[in-house]
């Protein structure tokens, strides 16, 4: 794969990208799923298995932005919120395979050569219009390498397989298969009963930066298990982001990571975005 590091300006870029996507779509007749065949880490049951015993909690979860983070646009065309497509937009509505996000902004996935990529234009749900910028290095950021760790359940960084395409119940509660079989509350993680530091780590696994401890190729805590210390999965921070005003130093201590988490929360609510991919 030869990632595209730059794009032609204006309508020419849109035309070139549209041709590229059209060819890719034709080659990918019968689009692949947004992830490999379900395998993933052992011990996971999947969110649907929680519904029978916890119907009200499951209903509440299903209405959250987490549950609606990834939606199949081929099965549910109404999932695409964007309604303004023109030659200035460097892709067509039919190029979209999946939507990402349903609350602040919405991003779009397409497939090229069997890999998913986030398309280079974002839709602002609050403004009802496209964001006024494009991401020109989008072909260098395959979705599987940059996003599976936080947008899926039970991602196995070695086999590159996963259990569920969702930010599901077990994203925060950990593997639930044993609990489903035993019905014993002791067989699943309850974040409310964890020490504060470990409970914070569940959110910080996706809402802070770092590199994985497997081989350093993932920008997320690959293989993270709720209830375990995050330092077992993250090697180090990225450098503090421009504009962070020294909220955090990037020294990999728990206190500093929590400051990074609080900074990200401020960024999330003030700029209405939770991810830089």
C-alpha positions in Angstrom: 0.0 0.0 0.0 1.4 3.4 -0.9 -0.3 6.0 1.3 -1.1 9.3 -0.3 0.6 12.1 1.6 -0.8 15.0 -0.3 -3.8 16.0 -2.4 -4.5 18.2 -5.4 -6.4 21.3 -4.5 -10.0 22.1 -5.0 -12.2 20.3 -7.6 -9.3 18.5 -9.2 -8.6 16.7 -5.8 -12.2 15.9 -5.5 -12.3 14.4 -9.0 -9.1 12.4 -8.5 -10.3 11.0 -5.2 -13.8 10.2 -6.5 -12.2 8.2 -9.4 -10.0 6.4 -6.9 -12.9 5.6 -4.7 -15.1 4.5 -7.6 -12.4 2.0 -8.7 -12.0 0.8 -5.2 -15.8 0.4 -4.7 -16.0 -1.6 -8.0 -13.2 -3.9 -6.9 -14.8 -4.3 -3.5 -18.2 -5.4 -4.7 -19.8 -6.9 -1.6 -18.0 -4.7 0.9 -16.0 -6.3 3.7 -17.2 -5.9 7.2 -15.6 -3.0 9.1 -13.4 -5.5 10.9 -12.0 -9.0 10.5 -14.1 -12.0 11.2 -15.0 -12.0 14.9 -12.4 -13.8 17.0 -10.5 -11.4 19.2 -9.3 -11.8 22.7 -10.7 -14.8 24.7 -13.5 -14.5 27.3 -15.7 -11.9 25.6 -19.4 -12.5 25.0 -20.5 -9.4 23.0 -23.0 -6.8 24.0 -26.1 -8.6 22.7 -25.6 -11.3 25.4 -26.1 -8.6 28.1 -29.6 -7.7 27.0 -31.5 -10.6 28.4 -30.6 -10.0 32.0 -30.0 -6.3 31.9 -32.7 -5.0 29.4 -33.1 -1.5 30.9 -29.3 -0.9 31.1 -28.9 -2.3 27.6 -31.6 0.0 26.3 -29.9 3.0 27.9 -26.5 2.0 26.5 -28.0 1.5 23.0 -29.0 5.2 22.9 -25.6 6.5 23.8 -23.0 8.0 21.4 -20.7 5.0 22.3 -23.3 2.5 21.1 -23.9 4.5 17.9 -20.2 5.3 17.2 -20.0 2.9 14.2 -23.0 2.4 11.9 -23.3 0.5 8.6 -24.4 3.0 6.0 -25.2 0.3 3.5 -27.7 -1.3 5.9 -28.9 2.0 7.4 -28.5 4.9 4.8 -30.2 7.3 7.3 -27.1 7.0 9.5 -25.4 9.4 7.1 -26.2 12.9 8.6 -24.4 14.9 5.9 -26.8 16.2 3.2 -24.6 18.4 1.1 -22.5 16.7 -1.5 -20.9 18.6 -4.4 -17.8 18.5 -6.7 -16.0 20.4 -3.9 -16.4 17.5 -1.6 -13.7 14.9 -2.5 -16.0 11.9 -2.3 -19.5 10.9 -3.0 -22.3 9.7 -0.7 -22.1 6.2 -2.2 -18.4 6.0 -1.3 -19.4 5.8 2.4 -19.5 2.3 3.9 -19.7 3.2 7.6 -20.4 6.3 9.7 -18.3 7.2 12.7 -20.0 9.4 15.3 -23.5 10.7 15.9 -23.3 13.5 18.4 -20.7 16.2 17.7 -19.1 15.5 14.3 -19.5 12.6 11.9 -16.7 11.0 10.0 -17.0 8.5 7.1 -15.2 5.2 6.3 -14.5 3.9 2.8 -12.7 0.8 1.7 -9.6 0.8 -0.5 -7.7 -2.4 -1.3 -9.5 -4.3 1.5 -8.6 -1.7 4.2 -10.9 0.9 5.7 -9.8 4.6 5.8 -11.5 7.7 7.3 -12.4 10.0 4.4 -10.8 13.4 4.5 -13.8 15.6 5.2 -15.8 15.7 8.4 -19.5 16.8 8.9 -20.3 19.1 11.8 -23.6 17.9 13.2 -24.0 21.0 15.3 -23.4 23.4 12.3 -25.1 21.2 9.7 -22.2 21.7 7.3 -18.8 20.4 6.4 -15.8 21.3 8.4 -13.7 23.9 6.5 -10.6 21.7 6.2 -9.4 18.4 4.8 -7.0 15.8 6.1 -4.4 15.4 3.4 -2.5 12.4 4.9 -5.6 10.3 5.4 -4.3 7.4 3.3 -1.4 7.0 5.8 -3.9 6.3 8.6 -5.6 2.9 8.1 -8.6 2.5 10.4 -7.5 -0.9 11.7 -4.1 0.5 12.8 -5.3 3.7 14.4 -8.9 3.0 15.6 -9.7 -0.6 16.4 -8.4 -0.4 19.9 -11.0 2.1 21.0 -13.9 1.6 18.5 -14.1 -2.2 19.0 -14.4 -4.8 21.8 -11.8 -7.5 22.5 -9.3 -6.4 19.8 -6.4 -8.8 19.7 -3.2 -6.9 18.6 -1.4 -10.1 17.6 -4.1 -11.7 15.3 -5.6 -8.3 14.4 -9.0 -9.7 15.0 -11.8 -8.5 17.4 -15.0 -9.6 19.0 -17.4 -6.7 18.3 -17.6 -3.6 16.1 -18.8 -1.2 18.8 -17.9 0.6 22.0 -19.8 -2.1 23.8 -20.6 -3.2 27.3 -17.3 -5.1 27.7 -15.3 -2.0 26.7 -15.8 -0.9 30.3 -16.8 -4.1 32.1 -14.1 -6.4 30.5 -14.6 -9.9 29.3 -18.1 -11.1 30.2 -18.4 -14.7 29.0 -17.7 -16.2 32.4 -20.3 -13.9 34.0 -22.9 -14.8 31.4 -22.4 -18.4 32.1 -22.2 -18.2 35.9 -24.5 -15.1 36.5 -22.1 -14.3 39.4 -21.4 -10.6 39.8 -17.9 -11.4 40.9 -17.1 -12.7 37.4 -17.2 -9.3 35.7 -15.7 -5.9 36.4 -17.9 -3.3 38.0 -16.2 0.1 37.5 -18.1 1.5 40.5 -16.4 -1.0 42.8 -12.9 -0.4 41.5 -10.3 1.9 43.2 -10.6 5.3 41.7 -7.3 5.0 39.9 -8.3 1.8 38.1 -11.8 3.2 37.3 -10.2 6.3 35.8 -7.9 4.0 33.7 -10.9 2.6 31.9 -11.7 6.0 30.3 -8.1 7.0 30.0 -7.3 3.9 27.9 -9.0 5.7 25.0 -9.1 9.3 26.1 -5.4 9.8 26.5 -2.4 9.3 24.2 0.4 6.7 24.1 1.8 3.7 22.3 1.0 0.1 23.0 3.3 -2.3 24.9 3.0 -5.1 22.2 5.3 -3.6 19.6 4.7 0.1 19.7 2.8 0.2 16.4 -0.6 1.1 17.9 -1.5 4.6 19.2 -3.8 3.1 21.8 -3.6 0.7 24.8 -3.8 -2.5 22.7 -5.2 -5.4 24.6 -6.3 -3.3 27.6 -8.4 -5.1 30.2 -10.7 -3.0 32.5 -9.6 -3.4 36.0 -5.9 -3.6 35.2 -3.4 -0.7 35.6 -3.1 1.2 32.3 0.7 1.3 32.6 0.7 -2.4 31.7 -0.6 -1.5 28.2 0.7 2.0 27.5 4.5 2.6 27.0 4.7 6.4 27.1 2.9 9.6 26.2 3.0 11.5 23.0 4.4 15.0 23.4 1.9 17.4 24.9 -0.3 18.8 22.1 0.0 22.4 21.0 -2.3 24.5 23.0 -2.3 22.2 26.0 -0.8 25.1 28.1 1.3 22.7 30.1 -1.8 20.9 31.6 0.4 17.8 31.5 4.0 17.0 30.9 4.0 13.6 29.2 6.0 11.9 31.9 3.8 8.8 32.1 2.9 9.0 35.8 -0.7 8.3 36.8 -1.2 11.9 38.0 0.1 13.3 34.7 -2.0 10.9 32.6 -5.1 12.0 34.6 -4.2 15.6 33.9 -4.0 14.7 30.2 -7.4 13.0 30.5 -8.9 16.2 32.0 -7.3 18.3 29.2 -8.8 16.0 26.6 -12.2 16.4 28.2 -11.9 20.1 28.0 -10.9 19.8 24.3 -13.8 17.5 23.7 -16.4 19.8 25.0 -14.9 23.1 23.7 -14.0 21.9 20.2 -16.6 19.1 19.9 -14.2 16.3 18.8 -12.8 13.4 20.7 -10.2 12.0 18.2 -7.6 13.3 15.9 -7.6 10.5 13.3 
